[in-house]
Amino acid sequence: GGLSPDPAAPLPCVAAARAEVDAVAGAYWDPGIRHIVALRGDPPQGETTYAPHPGGYGYAVDLVEGLRCVAEFEISVAAYPETHPQAPSPECDVDNLRAKLEAGAGRAITQYCFETETVLRFRDRVRRAGIVAPIAIGVLPVSDFAQVRRFSERCGAGVPRWLAARFAGVEEVEDLVQDVLLSLHAVRATYDASRPFMPWLLAIVRNRLADGARRYARTSGREVH
C-alpha cells in the first residue's frame, strides 16, 4: 500500500520566518519524525485574509521546496475535494496541487468531505489533470455535530442535509445515552463517507464506541468486555 503508519507532523508556514520554520522541521527530524504534512496555514486569529510573512515561505509549494533543503522528509500536502475557499476555480486548485507535488511532495491528504460523490468527482478531476500521486481521503468521525458544523463553516467544508438530519434531536438526550447515540451516528456517517477509500478509519470510531462503553460501565457498575 501507499500509506505509512508512521506519525506525520503538520507544519504550517504562516506568520513565521523561514529560519523559524526550518528550525521546527529540524526539531521534528532529530527524534525520528520523517513525515511532514506541509501546509500554508490559516491567517492568525483576528485576521481574515492571508498575507505571506515577508521573510517566510509564501505558500505550501514554497515550503515543500524548502523542506527538501532541510532533510530527506516524506512530505504530504493538502488537497480539497470541495475546492479551497480561496481558489479562483476548481481548475486553479488542482493546478496548485500539481505544483506542490512537483515541488517534492509524495502524496496529498484531502480535507474531510462527507459526500462520496464529491470525492469521486475530485478524484476524476485530479486524474484527468495528469496527477498520479497517492491521495488519502480525509474522513472526520463525528462525535460532536455542533462542533463539526462550526468548524466546517470556517474551513469551507460542506455539511450535507442527510448528516444534519441524522444528528437532529440528539443534543437533548441524557448524557450517557447521548454518548451511545452519538457514537452510533458517528459509525454510520463515517462508514457512508469512507467505505470506498479508507475502511481502516472505522477503527477510530470503534475506539470511540469502546470509550463510551467503558464510561457506561464505570457509572452503572456493569462489566464491559
Secondary structure, DSSP 8 states (H G I E B T S, - for coil): -----S-EEEEE-TT--HHHHHHHHHHHHTTT--EEEEE-----TT--S----TTS--SHHHHHHHHHHH---EEEEEE-TT--TT-SSHHHHHHHHHHHHHTT--EEEE---S-HHHHHHHHHHHHHTT--S-EE------S-HHHHHHHHHHHT----HHHHHHHTTGGGS-HHHHHHHHHHHHHHHHHHHHTTT-GGGHHHHHHHHHHHHHHHHHHH-----
